[in-house]
């Protein structure tokens, strides 16, 4: 009974409460000490120096309305060293700049120091490269049409391309005034896969090129265009008469006539392209021809949508006679137009554009005197065999 009374007494309750209080005190203090240790570790980690490398586009300061700057790299590397937390923040946000001050500099080539701006004073930064060489020029602007180019040799046999088109009819080009004057054209080059049989549509980066095909360092806006190259099956055939025309200026004091046993040729292509052709004109070069001559001429149509000409070659006889008028009257020229045995007639090429490209085997090109009876003319180039020629005739 005495033991039970002791456990029920106030003294016992007081002792139990005291023990619980001591236990709780010890537990709370141990957790607090552990928390302080973790926080200390975190703080130490954040304050520890670390390194990071970030790519940034240089920000140039200059009179943009008056000058154009070229030679600026698209990105430079920036190495950051400092407290881990600050470096991570700069790396994640990119909230700083690489600047180059060009104010006060005159047109010409300059070497400029790169600096960083917007970083904490606790971060050490270094750019790679530390300096850049730029060219400052007087600014020029102009608008140019977009020309679509592709290699037609990539198109599968018995297929042909229609008129390539772009969603950009013209673009604005900004650059050095001297470079703007050099621009021959703004092109959209479409890379076709081998033996392509389907129409191609894709976004293409535009380029400004000079007369030699060299790309110029200018800014094009917009810089891309959506280009479509329609490609069709070209398996239709059409028989058309062949007509020989002069393909160059002849020798002074000579007149010419042509003849061939081939009266007709067969063209292969798209239906729409064949509808537009009623005859095949074949230019015959007269350069350096001062006596009767036989030549083998290759036939190739320069019309978009025409894929083949049969036969591929023809034999042409060039008849040469002295021009009495030319010998009796200096500075005058006469043109002889005769009908050959094949109904092909000699016609000055400047009276009508040629539909075919002729390749005179064994002959050399040159220019004769303006008094030759053959009027000056040039054989047309074939867009179907050129990787850089834009198609101009529609095909379906």
C-alpha positions in Angstrom: 0.0 0.0 0.0 2.8 2.4 0.8 4.5 1.8 -2.7 1.2 2.5 -4.5 0.7 5.6 -2.4 4.2 6.8 -3.3 3.5 6.5 -7.1 0.2 8.4 -6.7 1.8 11.2 -4.7 2.6 14.7 -6.1 6.3 14.1 -5.6 6.4 11.3 -8.1 4.4 13.3 -10.7 6.9 16.1 -10.3 9.9 13.8 -10.8 8.4 12.4 -14.0 7.6 15.8 -15.3 11.2 16.9 -14.6 12.7 13.9 -16.4 10.5 14.6 -19.5 11.6 18.2 -19.5 15.2 17.4 -19.3 14.8 14.8 -22.2 13.0 17.4 -24.4 15.6 20.0 -23.7 18.4 17.7 -24.7 16.6 16.6 -27.9 15.8 20.1 -29.1 19.4 21.3 -28.5 20.8 18.4 -30.4 18.6 19.1 -33.4 19.5 22.7 -33.3 23.2 21.9 -33.3 22.7 19.5 -36.2 20.8 22.2 -38.2 23.5 24.8 -37.6 26.1 22.3 -38.9 24.1 21.7 -42.1 23.6 25.4 -42.7 27.3 25.9 -42.1 28.1 23.3 -44.7 25.7 24.9 -47.3 27.1 28.3 -46.7 30.6 27.0 -47.1 29.6 25.3 -50.4 28.0 28.5 -51.7 31.0 30.6 -50.8 33.5 28.2 -52.3 35.1 29.4 -55.6 34.1 27.6 -58.8 34.6 28.0 -62.5 32.3 28.2 -65.6 32.6 29.0 -69.3 29.7 30.7 -71.1 29.2 31.7 -74.7 28.0 35.3 -75.3 27.3 37.5 -78.3 29.4 40.7 -78.3 27.3 43.9 -77.8 28.8 46.7 -79.9 28.3 50.4 -79.1 28.5 52.6 -82.2 26.4 54.9 -84.4 24.2 52.3 -86.1 22.4 54.8 -88.4 25.7 55.9 -90.0 28.0 53.0 -89.9 28.1 49.2 -90.5 30.5 47.0 -88.6 31.7 43.7 -90.1 34.1 41.0 -88.8 32.4 40.6 -85.4 32.4 36.9 -84.2 28.9 35.5 -83.5 30.0 34.4 -80.0 33.0 34.7 -77.7 33.8 32.5 -74.7 33.6 34.0 -71.2 35.4 32.2 -68.3 33.9 33.1 -64.9 35.6 32.4 -61.5 34.0 33.2 -58.2 31.6 32.0 -55.4 29.6 29.0 -56.6 26.3 30.6 -56.0 27.1 33.8 -57.9 28.7 31.9 -60.8 25.7 29.5 -61.1 23.3 32.5 -61.1 25.3 34.2 -63.9 25.5 30.9 -65.8 21.7 30.2 -65.5 20.4 33.7 -66.2 23.1 35.0 -68.6 22.3 38.4 -67.1 25.5 40.1 -68.1 27.1 41.4 -71.4 30.3 41.4 -73.4 30.7 44.9 -74.7 33.0 46.7 -77.2 33.0 50.4 -77.4 33.5 51.7 -81.0 32.2 55.2 -80.4 34.5 57.9 -81.9 36.3 55.5 -84.3 36.5 56.4 -88.0 35.8 54.0 -90.9 38.6 51.5 -91.2 39.9 48.4 -89.5 40.3 48.5 -85.7 41.3 46.1 -82.9 38.9 46.4 -80.0 39.2 45.2 -76.4 36.3 43.2 -75.1 34.9 43.8 -71.6 32.2 42.3 -69.4 29.4 44.3 -67.8 26.7 43.4 -65.3 28.7 40.8 -63.2 29.1 40.8 -59.4 32.4 42.4 -58.2 33.2 39.0 -56.6 33.3 37.3 -60.0 36.5 37.4 -62.1 35.7 37.3 -65.8 37.9 36.8 -68.9 36.9 36.7 -72.6 38.4 34.5 -75.3 39.4 36.2 -77.4 40.2 39.3 -75.4 40.4 41.4 -78.5 38.5 41.4 -81.9 39.4 43.0 -85.2 36.4 44.7 -86.9 35.9 46.8 -89.9 33.8 50.0 -89.7 32.3 51.2 -93.0 29.7 53.7 -94.2 26.3 52.1 -94.1 24.3 51.2 -97.2 20.9 49.6 -97.7 19.1 48.2 -100.8 16.4 45.8 -101.7 17.0 42.8 -104.0 14.8 40.0 -105.5 15.3 36.5 -104.3 16.6 34.0 -106.9 16.1 30.3 -106.3 18.9 28.0 -107.5 19.4 24.2 -107.6 21.3 21.5 -109.4 19.0 20.1 -112.0 21.3 17.2 -112.5 20.0 15.8 -109.2 16.5 15.4 -110.7 15.7 11.8 -111.7 15.6 10.7 -115.3 12.3 11.3 -117.1 11.5 14.0 -114.4 11.7 17.7 -114.8 11.4 20.8 -112.5 8.8 23.5 -112.9 9.2 27.1 -111.9 10.9 27.3 -108.5 9.3 29.9 -106.2 10.0 31.6 -102.9 7.7 33.2 -100.3 10.0 36.2 -100.3 9.8 38.2 -103.5 12.5 40.6 -102.2 14.6 41.2 -99.1 16.4 44.2 -97.6 20.2 44.0 -97.5 22.3 46.1 -95.1 26.0 46.4 -95.1 29.0 48.4 -96.1 28.2 50.8 -98.9 30.9 49.3 -101.1 29.7 45.8 -100.5 26.1 46.7 -101.4 27.3 48.0 -104.8 29.0 44.6 -105.4 25.9 42.5 -104.9 25.0 40.7 -108.1 22.1 38.8 -106.6 20.5 37.4 -103.4 20.2 33.6 -103.8 18.4 30.8 -102.1 20.4 27.6 -102.9 18.3 24.4 -102.6 20.2 21.2 -102.0 18.4 18.4 -103.7 19.0 14.7 -103.0 20.2 12.5 -105.8 17.5 11.2 -108.3 14.8 13.3 -106.6 11.3 12.6 -108.0 9.1 14.6 -105.6 8.6 18.4 -105.2 10.9 19.9 -102.5 9.8 22.6 -100.1 12.1 23.9 -97.3 13.5 26.9 -95.5 16.7 28.1 -97.0 19.3 30.6 -95.7 19.7 33.5 -98.1 23.1 34.7 -99.3 24.2 37.8 -101.1 26.9 37.1 -103.8 29.0 39.2 -106.2 29.5 38.6 -109.9 32.1 35.9 -109.1 29.8 34.0 -106.8 31.6 35.1 -103.7 29.5 35.6 -100.6 29.5 39.1 -99.1 29.5 40.0 -95.4 26.2 41.7 -95.2 23.0 41.4 -93.2 19.8 40.2 -95.0 16.4 40.7 -93.6 14.6 38.4 -93.4 17.6 36.0 -93.5 15.6 32.9 -94.6 13.0 32.1 -97.2 10.5 29.2 -97.8 11.4 27.8 -101.2 9.4 25.3 -103.3 10.8 23.4 -106.3 8.0 21.6 -108.1 9.1 18.3 -109.8 7.0 16.5 -112.3 7.0 13.3 -114.4 8.2 14.3 -117.9 7.3 11.4 -120.1 5.3 13.1 -122.9 6.8 13.4 -126.4 6.4 15.8 -129.3 7.9 15.9 -132.8 8.9 19.4 -134.0 10.7 20.8 -137.0 14.4 21.8 -136.6 15.6 25.2 -137.7 19.3 26.2 -137.9 20.2 29.8 -137.0 23.5 31.6 -136.7 25.2 31.3 -133.3 27.9 33.9 -133.7 29.5 36.5 -136.0 31.2 35.2 -139.1 34.3 36.2 -141.0 34.5 39.6 -142.7 33.5 39.4 -146.3 31.8 36.0 -146.1 28.2 34.9 -146.4 26.9 31.5 -145.1 24.1 29.0 -145.6 23.3 25.8 -143.6 22.0 22.4 -144.5 21.2 19.2 -142.7 19.5 16.0 -143.5 17.6 16.1 -140.1 14.3 17.8 -140.6 12.5 16.9 -137.3 13.5 16.1 -133.7 11.5 14.5 -130.9 11.3 16.3 -127.6 10.5 14.6 -124.3 9.1 16.6 -121.3 6.1 17.7 -119.5 2.8 18.3 -121.3 2.7 22.0 -120.5 6.3 22.6 -121.6 5.7 20.8 -124.9 2.6 22.9 -125.7 4.8 26.0 -125.7 7.3 24.7 -128.3 6.5 24.6 -132.0 10.1 24.2 -133.3 13.6 23.7 -132.1 16.1 26.4 -133.0 19.7 25.2 -133.2 22.5 27.9 -133.2 25.5 27.1 -135.4 28.7 28.9 -134.5 30.3 30.8 -137.4 33.5 31.9 -135.5 36.5 31.6 -137.7 34.6 29.8 -140.6 36.0 31.0 -143.9 35.5 27.8 -146.0 32.9 25.1 -146.4 32.8 22.9 -143.3 30.8 20.0 -141.9 30.1 19.9 -138.1 28.6 17.6 -135.6 26.3 19.5 -133.3 24.8 18.3 -130.0 21.2 19.1 -129.3 20.0 20.2 -125.9 16.8 22.2 -125.2 17.2 25.0 -122.7 13.4 25.1 -121.9 12.3 24.2 -118.4 10.3 20.9 -118.4 12.1 19.5 -121.5 14.3 16.6 -120.5 15.6 15.1 -123.7 16.0 15.7 -127.5 16.2 12.9 -130.0 18.4 12.6 -131.9 21.1 13.9 -129.6 23.4 15.1 -132.4 23.0 16.2 -136.1 25.4 16.7 -139.0 25.4 20.3 -140.4 27.0 21.5 -143.6 28.1 25.2 -143.5 28.4 26.7 -147.0 30.7 29.7 -147.3 30.8 32.3 -150.2 32.5 35.6 -150.7 30.3 38.6 -150.3 30.6 40.8 -153.4 28.9 43.7 -151.6 31.3 43.6 -148.7 34.3 43.7 -151.0 33.0 46.6 -153.1 31.7 48.7 -150.2 33.7 49.0 -147.0 31.9 49.1 -143.7 28.7 47.5 -145.1 27.4 44.0 -144.3 24.9 41.8 -145.9 22.9 38.9 -144.6 22.3 35.8 -146.7 19.1 33.8 -146.0 18.8 30.6 -147.9 16.6 27.6 -147.7 18.6 24.3 -147.2 17.7 20.9 -148.4 16.2 20.2 -145.0 14.0 23.3 -144.9 16.4 24.7 -142.3 17.3 28.2 -143.0 20.1 30.5 -142.0 18.7 33.2 -139.7 20.6 35.8 -137.6 20.3 34.8 -134.0 19.5 38.3 -132.8 16.1 38.0 -134.5 14.9 35.3 -132.2 16.2 33.6 -129.1 17.5 30.0 -129.4 15.7 27.1 -127.9 18.6 24.7 -128.0 22.3 24.6 -127.0 24.6 23.4 -129.7 28.0 22.0 -129.1 30.2 22.2 -132.2 32.7 19.4 -131.8 36.2 20.4 -132.9 35.3 24.1 -133.4 36.7 27.0 -131.5 34.8 30.1 -130.4 35.8 33.6 -131.4 34.6 36.8 -132.9 34.8 37.7 -136.5 34.5 41.1 -138.2 31.2 42.9 -138.1 31.2 42.8 -141.9 30.7 39.1 -142.0 27.2 38.2 -143.4 26.4 36.2 -140.3 24.9 38.6 -137.8 26.4 38.6 -134.3 24.6 36.2 -131.9 25.3 33.9 -129.0 24.3 30.3 -128.3 22.0 30.1 -125.3 23.1 28.3 -122.1 21.1 25.4 -120.9 19.5 25.8 -117.5 18.8 22.1 -117.3 22.5 21.4 -116.9 23.5 24.2 -114.7 23.6 24.1 -110.9 23.2 27.8 -110.6 20.5 28.7 -113.2 17.1 29.7 -112.1 14.2 28.1 -114.0 12.0 30.6 -115.8 9.4 28.5 -117.6 6.5 26.7 -115.8 6.1 23.0 -116.1 3.3 20.7 -114.9 
